[in-house]
Amino acid sequence: MADPSGQREVGSLGGMARGDSGGETAGTVAFVASMPPAYRAAFDEETVAQHAAIVLRRGGRACWVEAWRELPGRTLALCIVADDQPGLAARITAALAAADLDVVDAHAYGRTLASGRVEAVDLFWVRRRDERGEPVALRAAEVEEVQVAIEAVLAGRPVPVPRRPSLAPPDDGAPGSVRVRFERTGRDVVVLTVVAPDRPGLLLALTGALFRADVQIVALRATSEDGVVSDRFELAEIDGSSLSEERVRALQPVVFEAIATTIAT
């Protein structure tokens, strides 16, 4: 998809997406300093200022959700802020699925605050389709519903069943091959890369499987283009330690099984 930082802002959406465009503030500088290098390389100054303002508006809430970009194809970019915790990505993707939203793109980051607490700043590009598979516009009230759904899953309440059944996989000639790769970076972080046909629920299936396997998703980058998704997960043990080779081998069938459940539907 197009560079997320180059799209136009949402106009109103109930007062959301009020980006600060008047230059860097002290809060923006502190926000940038707390974010990992991958984030700073991905977004321009104006976008960073918008994200910083959204994070600040979270206040003491369990989570905070705002729309900050509207892209072609009626795709909406959401910024979701919450305390980091094991399984957070899985819970967020489950809440988005419950709200009938398909994830088009995703970035997930963690930033360490002065108190030592880690705050997740997750960016999800989402859209909703009607029964015919056509994208439909999202209203401000529906963005608020996403926040309510995420708050529910963070509190341990069951995720409601989606209001519509998942659409059948499109017969669009998309490549059917699946590639799964585990590799270690120089920082001894295990990176899982999955390239597969774009199917409803794939990201949810992967994040859920990793959560059930007691694996922490340190960072996430998910993209979709021309019917193919490329999902990149940085993984660690729940306590932050590196995954052993034995653990990596045990995860391989877990990942393939998660992919198979979506391709078979």
C-alpha positions in Angstrom: 0.0 0.0 0.0 1.0 3.6 -0.2 3.4 5.2 2.3 1.1 5.8 5.3 2.8 9.1 6.2 1.9 10.6 2.8 -1.9 10.4 3.1 -4.4 13.1 4.0 -5.7 13.6 7.6 -9.2 12.8 8.7 -11.2 16.0 8.8 -13.2 15.7 11.9 -14.3 12.3 13.1 -15.9 13.6 16.2 -12.9 15.8 17.1 -10.4 13.1 16.7 -7.1 13.2 14.7 -6.3 16.7 15.9 -2.7 16.6 14.9 -0.3 19.3 16.2 1.2 20.8 13.1 2.8 23.8 14.6 6.3 22.3 15.0 7.9 20.2 17.6 6.8 20.7 21.2 8.6 19.5 24.2 6.1 16.6 24.4 6.8 15.6 20.8 10.6 15.6 21.5 10.1 13.4 24.5 7.8 11.1 22.6 10.3 10.7 19.7 13.1 10.0 22.2 11.1 7.2 23.8 10.3 5.5 20.5 12.5 2.8 18.8 14.6 3.7 15.8 12.3 1.8 13.4 9.5 4.2 14.3 11.6 7.3 13.8 12.6 6.0 10.3 9.0 5.3 9.3 7.2 8.6 9.8 7.7 12.2 9.0 7.7 15.1 11.5 4.1 16.1 11.0 2.9 12.5 11.5 5.1 12.0 14.6 3.6 15.2 16.1 0.1 13.8 15.5 1.0 10.5 17.2 2.6 12.3 20.1 -0.6 14.3 20.6 -2.8 11.2 20.6 -0.5 9.5 23.1 -0.8 12.5 25.4 -4.5 12.5 25.2 -4.6 8.9 26.5 -4.3 10.3 30.0 -5.1 7.7 32.7 -7.4 5.6 30.4 -6.8 1.8 30.1 -6.4 2.4 26.3 -7.0 5.2 23.9 -8.0 5.0 20.2 -8.0 7.8 17.6 -8.2 7.9 13.9 -5.4 10.0 12.4 -5.4 9.2 8.7 -7.9 8.4 6.0 -6.5 6.6 2.9 -7.9 5.8 -0.5 -10.2 2.7 -0.5 -12.0 3.9 2.7 -9.1 2.7 4.8 -8.7 4.3 8.2 -5.5 4.6 10.2 -6.0 4.1 13.9 -3.5 4.9 16.7 -4.1 2.6 19.7 -2.3 3.3 23.0 -2.2 1.1 26.0 0.1 -0.3 28.6 2.1 -3.1 27.0 1.4 -6.6 28.2 1.7 -10.2 26.9 -0.8 -10.9 24.3 -1.7 -7.3 23.6 -1.4 -7.6 19.8 -3.6 -10.7 19.9 -6.2 -8.9 22.0 -6.2 -5.8 19.8 -6.6 -7.8 16.6 -9.4 -9.9 18.2 -11.2 -6.6 19.1 -10.8 -5.3 15.6 -12.2 -8.6 14.2 -15.1 -8.3 16.5 -15.8 -4.8 15.1 -15.9 -6.3 11.6 -12.6 -4.6 10.6 -10.1 -6.0 8.3 -6.4 -5.1 9.0 -4.7 -3.8 5.9 -1.4 -2.7 7.5 0.0 -2.6 11.0 2.9 -1.3 13.0 3.3 -2.1 16.7 5.9 -0.3 18.9 6.8 -0.2 22.6 8.2 2.9 24.4 9.7 3.0 27.8 8.5 5.8 30.0 10.5 7.6 32.7 8.7 5.5 35.3 10.0 2.3 33.6 6.5 1.4 32.4 6.3 0.2 28.8 3.5 1.8 26.7 2.4 0.3 23.5 1.8 2.6 20.5 0.1 0.5 17.8 -0.9 1.7 14.4 -3.5 -0.2 12.5 -4.8 0.6 9.0 -8.3 -0.9 8.9 -11.4 -1.1 6.6 -14.8 -2.6 6.7 -16.5 -4.4 3.8 -20.2 -5.0 3.1 -21.8 -8.3 2.2 -20.6 -7.8 -1.4 -17.0 -7.2 -0.4 -17.1 -3.4 -1.1 -15.4 -1.1 1.3 -17.7 1.1 3.4 -17.1 4.3 5.2 -16.5 4.2 9.0 -18.2 6.7 11.3 -16.8 8.4 14.3 -19.1 6.4 16.6 -17.6 3.2 15.2 -14.1 4.3 16.1 -15.4 4.7 19.6 -16.8 1.2 19.5 -13.3 -0.1 18.7 -12.1 1.5 21.9 -14.9 -0.1 23.9 -14.1 -3.5 22.4 -10.3 -3.1 23.2 -11.1 -2.0 26.8 -13.3 -5.1 27.1 -10.6 -7.6 26.0 -7.9 -5.8 28.1 -10.2 -6.3 31.1 -10.6 -10.0 30.4 -14.2 -9.8 29.1 -15.1 -12.0 26.2 -14.9 -10.6 22.7 -18.3 -10.3 21.0 -18.9 -12.3 17.9 -18.5 -10.2 14.7 -21.7 -8.7 13.4 -21.3 -10.3 10.1 -19.6 -13.6 9.0 -16.2 -13.4 7.5 -16.2 -13.0 3.7 -15.1 -15.9 1.7 -11.6 -15.7 0.4 -11.6 -13.8 -2.9 -11.0 -15.7 -6.1 -8.6 -13.0 -7.4 -5.8 -15.1 -8.7 -3.6 -14.2 -5.7 -0.5 -16.4 -5.3 -1.3 -19.5 -3.1 2.2 -20.1 -1.8 3.2 -19.6 1.8 6.6 -18.7 3.1 7.6 -18.8 6.8 11.0 -17.8 8.0 12.6 -17.5 11.4 15.9 -15.7 11.8 18.0 -14.0 14.5 19.0 -10.4 14.3 22.3 -9.0 15.6 20.5 -8.2 18.9 19.6 -11.9 19.3 15.9 -11.1 18.6 14.1 -13.8 16.7 12.2 -12.4 13.7 9.3 -14.4 12.2 8.3 -13.4 8.7 5.2 -14.8 7.1 4.3 -14.2 3.4 1.0 -15.7 2.5 -2.2 -15.1 0.5 -4.2 -12.3 2.0 -7.2 -13.9 3.8 -9.6 -12.6 6.4 -8.4 -13.3 9.9 -4.8 -14.2 9.1 -3.2 -11.6 11.4 -5.6 -12.6 14.2 -4.8 -16.2 13.7 -1.1 -15.6 13.9 -1.1 -13.2 16.9 -3.5 -15.5 18.7 -1.3 -18.6 18.1 1.8 -16.8 19.3 0.0 -15.6 22.4 -1.3 -19.2 23.2 2.3 -20.4 22.8 3.4 -17.9 25.5 5.5 -15.9 23.1 5.8 -12.1 23.4 5.4 -10.0 20.2 8.0 -7.3 20.8 7.3 -5.5 17.5 5.0 -6.1 14.6 4.9 -4.9 11.0 2.1 -6.2 8.7 1.5 -5.1 5.1 -0.8 -6.2 2.4 -0.3 -5.7 -1.3 -1.7 -7.3 -4.5 -3.5 -10.0 -2.5 -0.4 -11.0 -0.6 0.4 -10.2 3.1 3.9 -9.9 4.6 3.8 -10.1 8.4 7.0 -9.5 10.4 7.1 -10.3 14.1 9.9 -9.7 16.6 9.6 -12.4 19.2 10.8 -13.0 22.7 9.9 -15.0 25.8 7.3 -13.5 28.1 10.1 -12.3 30.4 11.9 -10.6 27.5 14.7 -13.2 27.1 15.6 -14.7 23.8 13.9 -17.7 22.3 16.0 -20.8 22.3 16.5 -22.8 19.1 14.2 -25.5 20.6 11.4 -23.0 21.1 11.8 -21.7 17.6 11.5 -25.3 16.2 8.4 -25.9 18.3 6.8 -22.7 17.0 7.1 -23.7 13.3 4.1 -26.1 13.2 2.1 -23.7 15.4 2.6 -20.9 12.8 1.8 -23.2 9.8 -1.4 -24.5 11.6 -2.5 -20.9 12.2 -2.1 -20.1 8.5 -3.8 -23.2 7.4 -7.0 -22.4 9.4 -7.4 -19.2 7.4 -6.6 -20.5 4.0 -9.0 -23.5 4.4 -12.0 -21.2 5.3 
